[in-house]
Every structure is written in structure tokens, then in C-alpha cells.
Amino acid sequence: MCKTTIVSREGDVCVTHCLNCKIVNIWNKGVLVTFSFEQFDAFLKATKDLVFDNYIEYNPDGIGVVILATPFSEVSLVFTRVEWDEFFAALKQAAYMKQIYQMVHD
């Protein structure tokens, strides 16, 4: 049975992990993204240098957003600037806390 721990919370984003299952859950409004620890680390590495302004598009309401593709072509994550900042701040905090939990529990 999973015993998840909240490792980060920023705005609407909450990140939990389970040391037993070695999974990370990213809760963001109506979306739940689950990664293995290795996948989470790879996602952070792949996205660490992304800059919002380099990928800005406009949604149908004219709001500037960044669309982040997923491995499933039918599903993309869409972020306003504030959501982008909160999302990646939460992930950075979670990565730091994950390392601490792993040091303490290994």
C-alpha cells in the first residue's frame, strides 16, 4: 500500500512521493502526473533549461501560454506564466526533498 508524503506545494501544484513504490505524483488542478523516481529525474533534466518566453503561444482567449507535450500526442500540459513558475518551483522543491528523504531512509 502506498504511503505518500507531501514533498512540495506551490500554488495549485502539490507534489507527493512514496518511498516504498518509488513514485512521484504531481497534482495540478484536474491533472495527476505519475513518474517513477527515475522518470521524474529525467523529466527535470529535460525541462530544467526551458524558458517560458521562448515557447509562448496564445490560447483561444488570447492569453499567453506554453504548451508542454507529453509522450501521448493527445495530451499536453498548458501553463500560463504564473502556473509555469509555480509548477517548476514545486518540482525543484520536490527534487530537493526527495534527495533528503532518500538519504534519511536509505
N, CA and C of each residue as an Amber inpcrd file, in Angstrom:
protein
   318
   0.8400000  -1.1840000   0.0000000   0.0000000   0.0000000   0.0000000
   0.8820000   1.2420000   0.0000000   0.5130000   2.2070000  -0.8130000
   1.2580000   3.4570000  -0.9060000   1.0410000   4.3170000   0.3390000
   2.1320000   4.8390000   0.8420000   2.0590000   5.8360000   1.9100000
   2.7680000   7.0710000   1.3770000   1.9930000   7.9530000   0.7280000
   2.5900000   9.1200000   0.0960000   2.8440000  10.2180000   1.1190000
   3.8610000  10.9970000   0.8230000   4.2530000  12.1360000   1.6440000
   4.2540000  13.3680000   0.7570000   3.6740000  14.4510000   1.2420000
   3.7380000  15.7170000   0.5060000   5.1630000  16.2450000   0.6310000
   5.8060000  16.4670000  -0.5180000   7.1840000  16.9740000  -0.5060000
   7.2700000  18.3980000  -1.0280000   6.1940000  18.8900000  -1.6220000
   6.2070000  20.2550000  -2.1410000   4.7900000  20.7160000  -2.4250000
   4.5780000  22.0090000  -2.2170000   3.2920000  22.6220000  -2.5560000
   3.5700000  24.0570000  -2.9770000   3.0720000  24.4160000  -4.1300000
   3.2770000  25.7690000  -4.6660000   2.0310000  26.1240000  -5.4690000
   1.2530000  27.1070000  -5.0170000   0.0220000  27.4680000  -5.7120000
  -0.9050000  26.2650000  -5.8060000  -1.3600000  25.9460000  -7.0110000
  -2.2580000  24.8040000  -7.2300000  -1.5140000  23.4850000  -7.3960000
  -0.2010000  23.5010000  -7.3100000   0.6070000  22.3030000  -7.5500000
   1.0180000  21.6780000  -6.2220000   0.7860000  20.3720000  -6.1120000
   1.2200000  19.6170000  -4.9440000   1.9770000  18.3980000  -5.4550000
   3.1480000  18.1490000  -4.8750000   3.9480000  17.0020000  -5.2770000
   4.0630000  16.0610000  -4.0860000   3.7360000  14.8020000  -4.3250000
   3.8620000  13.7740000  -3.2950000   4.7790000  12.6790000  -3.8130000
   5.3110000  11.8980000  -2.8760000   6.0650000  10.7280000  -3.3050000
   5.8480000   9.5870000  -2.3270000   6.1610000   8.3870000  -2.8010000
   6.1040000   7.1880000  -1.9720000   7.4650000   6.5170000  -2.0610000
   8.1400000   6.4140000  -0.9300000   9.4600000   5.7900000  -0.9130000
   9.3900000   4.2950000  -1.1830000   8.3020000   3.6450000  -0.7710000
   8.1720000   2.2050000  -0.9960000   7.9800000   1.8810000  -2.4730000
   7.0780000   2.6090000  -3.1250000   6.7820000   2.3680000  -4.5470000
   7.7670000   3.0810000  -5.4670000   8.4920000   4.0570000  -4.8930000
   9.4330000   4.8830000  -5.6530000   8.7420000   5.6060000  -6.8020000
   7.6460000   6.2890000  -6.4360000   6.8970000   7.0840000  -7.4120000
   6.7520000   8.5140000  -6.9210000   6.5950000   9.4160000  -7.8860000
   6.3260000  10.8250000  -7.6170000   5.0150000  11.1710000  -8.2990000
   4.1060000  11.7920000  -7.5700000   2.8330000  12.2580000  -8.1230000
   2.8410000  13.7780000  -8.1550000   2.4930000  14.3330000  -9.3060000
   2.3530000  15.7760000  -9.4270000   0.8660000  16.0590000  -9.6120000
   0.2760000  16.6890000  -8.6150000  -1.1350000  17.0460000  -8.6280000
  -1.2350000  18.4970000  -9.0650000  -1.9710000  18.7520000 -10.1440000
  -2.1000000  20.1160000 -10.6570000  -3.5200000  20.2940000 -11.1810000
  -4.3590000  20.9190000 -10.3680000  -5.7770000  21.1120000 -10.7060000
  -6.4020000  19.7720000 -11.0700000  -6.8910000  19.6060000 -12.2800000
  -7.5660000  18.3720000 -12.6860000  -6.6480000  17.3420000 -13.2970000
  -5.3320000  17.4900000 -13.1260000  -4.3820000  16.5830000 -13.7590000
  -3.4940000  15.9490000 -12.6940000  -3.2950000  14.6450000 -12.8100000
  -2.3590000  13.9210000 -11.9650000  -1.3360000  13.2650000 -12.8840000
  -0.0690000  13.6030000 -12.6820000   1.0150000  13.0130000 -13.4680000
   1.8460000  12.1690000 -12.5070000   2.0740000  10.9070000 -12.8710000
   2.8380000   9.9980000 -12.0270000   4.1060000   9.5730000 -12.7420000
   5.2210000   9.6610000 -12.0220000   6.5230000   9.2590000 -12.5400000
   7.1710000   8.2760000 -11.5750000   7.9850000   7.3700000 -12.1010000
   8.9090000   6.6540000 -11.2400000   9.9630000   7.6740000 -10.8150000
  10.7500000   7.3550000  -9.8060000  11.8010000   8.2810000  -9.3960000
  12.7300000   8.6000000 -10.5690000  13.0800000   7.5790000 -11.3460000
  13.9780000   7.7760000 -12.4810000  13.3340000   8.6670000 -13.5500000
  12.0550000   8.4420000 -13.8270000  11.3530000   9.2630000 -14.8120000
  11.2550000  10.7120000 -14.3440000  11.0090000  10.9080000 -13.0630000
  10.9270000  12.2580000 -12.5050000  12.2560000  12.9910000 -12.6900000
  13.3470000  12.3120000 -12.3540000  14.6730000  12.9150000 -12.5230000
  14.9360000  13.2410000 -13.9960000  14.5450000  12.3480000 -14.9000000
  14.7330000  12.5780000 -16.3370000  13.8800000  13.7500000 -16.8150000
  12.6500000  13.8640000 -16.3050000  11.7680000  14.9770000 -16.6710000
  12.3770000  16.3040000 -16.2180000  12.8780000  16.3400000 -14.9960000
  13.5190000  17.5590000 -14.5020000  14.7210000  17.9350000 -15.3610000
  15.5150000  16.9520000 -15.7070000  16.6990000  17.2100000 -16.5340000
  16.3020000  17.7400000 -17.9090000  15.2470000  17.1690000 -18.4860000
  14.8100000  17.5590000 -19.8310000  14.1740000  18.9450000 -19.8550000
  13.6340000  19.3890000 -18.7330000  12.9000000  20.6600000 -18.7160000
  13.6210000  21.7760000 -17.9620000  14.7570000  21.5000000 -17.3660000
  15.4010000  22.4830000 -16.4830000  15.7840000  23.7870000 -17.1780000
  16.0850000  23.7390000 -18.4550000  16.5310000  24.9510000 -19.1500000
  15.4360000  25.6040000 -19.9980000  14.2030000  25.1180000 -19.8960000
  13.1160000  25.7210000 -20.6700000  12.7660000  27.0920000 -20.0990000
  12.6320000  28.0550000 -20.9830000  12.2790000  29.4200000 -20.5960000
  10.9050000  29.7350000 -21.1870000   9.9970000  30.1600000 -20.3450000
   8.6160000  30.4200000 -20.7600000   8.5520000  31.2620000 -22.0270000
   9.2660000  32.3830000 -22.0530000   9.1760000  33.3200000 -23.1760000
   9.6750000  32.7350000 -24.4980000  10.4660000  31.6880000 -24.4440000
  10.9690000  31.0750000 -25.6750000   9.9370000  30.1740000 -26.3550000
   8.8550000  29.8460000 -25.6510000   7.8690000  28.9000000 -26.1880000
   6.4410000  29.4300000 -26.1360000   6.2760000  30.7080000 -25.9070000
   4.9490000  31.2800000 -25.7020000   4.0820000  31.1700000 -26.9640000
   2.8440000  30.7860000 -26.7300000   1.7970000  30.7420000 -27.7500000
   0.5830000  31.4180000 -27.1300000  -0.4680000  31.5490000 -27.8900000
  -1.6710000  32.1880000 -27.3460000  -2.8490000  31.2370000 -27.4660000
  -3.5610000  31.0740000 -26.3420000  -4.7370000  30.2150000 -26.3640000
  -5.8850000  30.9570000 -27.0560000  -7.0250000  30.3230000 -27.2630000
  -8.1350000  30.9740000 -27.9680000  -8.6300000  32.2680000 -27.3120000
  -8.3650000  32.4350000 -26.0130000  -8.7660000  33.6580000 -25.3180000
  -7.7070000  34.7530000 -25.4080000  -6.5940000  34.4800000 -26.1060000
  -5.5330000  35.4630000 -26.2680000  -4.5400000  35.5180000 -25.1200000
  -4.6190000  34.5550000 -24.2250000  -3.7190000  34.5130000 -23.0760000
  -2.4330000  33.7850000 -23.4750000  -1.2890000  34.3590000 -23.0940000
  -0.0040000  33.7380000 -23.3800000   0.1900000  32.4840000 -22.5470000
   0.4680000  31.3860000 -23.2090000   0.6600000  30.1020000 -22.5420000
   1.8440000  29.3730000 -23.1760000   2.3110000  28.3780000 -22.4640000
   3.2660000  27.4310000 -23.0250000   2.6060000  26.0650000 -22.9850000
   2.7040000  25.3600000 -24.0990000   2.1440000  24.0170000 -24.2070000
   3.2970000  23.0320000 -24.1380000   3.2350000  22.1570000 -23.1590000
   4.2790000  21.1650000 -22.9570000   3.7360000  19.8110000 -23.3980000
   4.3180000  19.2640000 -24.4400000   3.8700000  17.9740000 -24.9670000
   4.1920000  16.8630000 -23.9750000   3.4140000  15.8020000 -24.0490000
   3.6770000  14.6020000 -23.2690000   3.9570000  13.4640000 -24.2550000
   4.3690000  12.3220000 -23.7600000   4.5810000  11.1900000 -24.6750000
   3.3030000  10.7340000 -25.3880000   2.1630000  11.1890000 -24.9080000
   0.8900000  10.8530000 -25.5290000   0.4450000  12.0530000 -26.3540000
   0.4470000  11.9230000 -27.6590000   0.1850000  13.0640000 -28.5380000
  -1.1770000  13.7080000 -28.2820000  -2.0880000  12.9720000 -27.6980000
  -3.4240000  13.5060000 -27.4290000  -3.4710000  14.3540000 -26.1590000
  -2.4150000  14.3200000 -25.3620000  -2.4160000  15.0050000 -24.0750000
  -1.2230000  15.9690000 -24.0040000  -1.5090000  17.2240000 -23.7100000
  -0.4790000  18.2330000 -23.4980000  -0.7980000  18.9830000 -22.2190000
   0.2300000  19.5130000 -21.5910000   0.0530000  20.3420000 -20.4080000
   0.1620000  21.7980000 -20.8380000  -0.7550000  22.6340000 -20.3670000
  -0.7970000  24.0460000 -20.7570000  -0.6140000  24.8940000 -19.5090000
   0.2940000  25.8780000 -19.5990000   0.6340000  26.7140000 -18.4610000
   0.5870000  28.1920000 -18.8160000  -0.0250000  29.0000000 -17.9630000
   0.1900000  30.4440000 -18.0170000   1.5530000  30.6950000 -17.3670000
   2.0230000  31.9200000 -17.4160000   3.3340000  32.2260000 -16.8110000
   3.3390000  31.9060000 -15.3130000   2.2820000  32.2970000 -14.6080000
   2.2140000  32.0290000 -13.1610000   2.1750000  30.5290000 -12.9040000
   1.3600000  29.8050000 -13.6530000   1.2790000  28.3560000 -13.4770000
   2.6150000  27.6880000 -13.7740000   3.2950000  28.1750000 -14.8060000
   4.6230000  27.6560000 -15.1760000   5.6000000  27.8330000 -14.0120000
   5.6390000  29.0470000 -13.4690000   6.5530000  29.3340000 -12.3710000
   6.2420000  28.4790000 -11.1450000   4.9550000  28.3470000 -10.8120000
   4.5610000  27.5290000  -9.6690000   4.8920000  26.0630000  -9.9030000
   4.6150000  25.5710000 -11.0950000   4.8520000  24.1640000 -11.4240000
   6.3270000  23.8110000 -11.2490000   7.1980000  24.5980000 -11.8550000
   8.6160000  24.2600000 -11.8030000   9.2480000  24.5880000 -10.4540000
   8.7280000  25.5570000  -9.7290000   9.1970000  25.7980000  -8.3630000
   8.8490000  24.5960000  -7.4780000   7.6450000  24.0760000  -7.6390000
   7.2240000  22.9040000  -6.8640000   8.0830000  21.6920000  -7.2140000
   8.4020000  21.5110000  -8.4920000   9.2190000  20.3630000  -8.8900000
  10.6380000  20.4680000  -8.3400000  11.1980000  21.6610000  -8.3540000
  12.5540000  21.8420000  -7.8080000  12.5740000  21.5600000  -6.3050000
  11.5660000  22.0600000  -5.6040000  11.4650000  21.7840000  -4.1660000
  11.3170000  20.2890000  -3.9230000  10.4860000  19.6390000  -4.7280000
  10.2450000  18.2030000  -4.5730000  11.5170000  17.4000000  -4.8240000
  12.2980000  17.7820000  -5.8240000  13.5480000  17.0780000  -6.1180000
  14.4990000  17.1860000  -4.9310000  14.5710000  18.3540000  -4.3520000
  15.4280000  18.5630000  -3.1810000  14.9540000  17.6990000  -2.0080000
  13.6580000  17.7300000  -1.7290000  13.1040000  16.9460000  -0.6280000
  13.2440000  15.4490000  -0.8800000  13.1110000  15.0250000  -2.1260000
  13.2760000  13.6080000  -2.4740000  14.6780000  13.1450000  -2.1060000
  15.6700000  13.9660000  -2.3960000  17.0480000  13.6140000  -2.0450000
  17.2150000  13.4990000  -0.5330000  16.6200000  14.4150000   0.1960000
  16.7180000  14.3710000   1.6580000  16.0570000  13.1120000   2.2040000
  14.8420000  12.8190000   1.7360000  14.1400000  11.6120000   2.1930000
  14.9380000  10.3620000   1.8740000  15.5470000  10.3100000   0.6920000
  16.3160000   9.1420000   0.3050000  17.5560000   8.9820000   1.1910000
  18.2140000  10.0710000   1.5410000  19.3880000   9.9990000   2.4210000
  18.9820000   9.5010000   3.8220000  17.8650000   9.9970000   4.3040000
  17.4200000   9.6410000   5.6410000  16.9390000   8.1910000   5.6990000
  16.2770000   7.7260000   4.6560000  15.6400000   6.4080000   4.6910000
  16.4600000   5.2990000   4.0460000  17.5910000   5.6130000   3.4610000
  18.4330000   4.5540000   2.8690000  19.4420000   4.0290000   3.8500000
